Amino acid sequence: MVREKLKVSTRTLQWKCVESRADSKRLYYGRFILSPLMKGQADTIGIAMRRALLGEIEGTCITRAKSEKIPHEYSTIVGIQESVHEILMNLKEIVLRSNLYGTRDALICVKGPGYVTAQDILLPPSVEIVDNTQHIANLTEPTDFCIGLQIERNRGYNIKTPNNFQDGSYPIDAIFMPVRNANHSIHSYGNGNEKQEILFLEIWTNGGLTPKEALHEASRNLIDLFIPFLQSAEENLHFENNQYKVSLPYLTFHDRVAKLKKKKKEIAWKSIFIDQSELSPRIYNCLKKSNIRTLFDLLNNSQEDLMKIEHFRIEDVKRILGILEKK
């Protein structure tokens, strides 16, 4: 088990793994923090991440078994302790790890007597077994045990349908989700307008992914879901630039800012909100209370105007200058 001392930055948004452990080959646990967040943001991110962790991450499962010697799912085979149904349930529990796309074929071919476990599965190169000791069947006699398998990578659930039973092929209910559970909690600190939050995320996985890998994949999936909105905004911004030719407003509060007017032309400052910049939560809250919501609003204020804002300091003005020069 790995533990790290909790440190909270009041300047930039940061995440950290504060606890990580493997309880078994098929149970991993990770605890992560994200901070500092403004009031309400932790719940927004926590709910979205939990849904993405449980529903948007892909996993690999055995989805079909085939054997011409099996008459039906609830039959028994001489020399095998388990029924066909029990064998299929054992195959359902096998945890796999892969980066494959589509479906692949695998095979089990063992001669009894003896135990058949996950390590007896002949897998394609792109797939590996998380726990080789998982039980499949017990052969009590010198019986040939040969079953063809189909392996698939997907997400969510795949429920078998009875009408798919053909030519000794038996669909298997597949639970592709590698994340077994995910929780989030919130810790608030500070007083009044300075109140901030820390988001705690707890993730349990089956070993198909580590909690850290699951967190990264869920984050990427969430970003992918919002990309169409960003593309749409860029198209609208391009249209606005062509129609209205928004130019840089007059800057007054620093000589370096004056250079921006020469370098930046036809930039739609009205479309860039201050929460899209790397401002600390305190600076953001101060500007927001003064009804400064976009870079256009910000650039129309002099240094003297900014210094009149409650709790605003000269270091904050320098911080804003640095961000504007990057823009």
Order of alpha helices (4+ residues) and beta strands (2+ residues): beta-beta-beta-alpha-beta-alpha-beta-beta-beta-beta-beta-beta-beta-beta-beta-beta-beta-beta-alpha-alpha-alpha-alpha-alpha-alpha
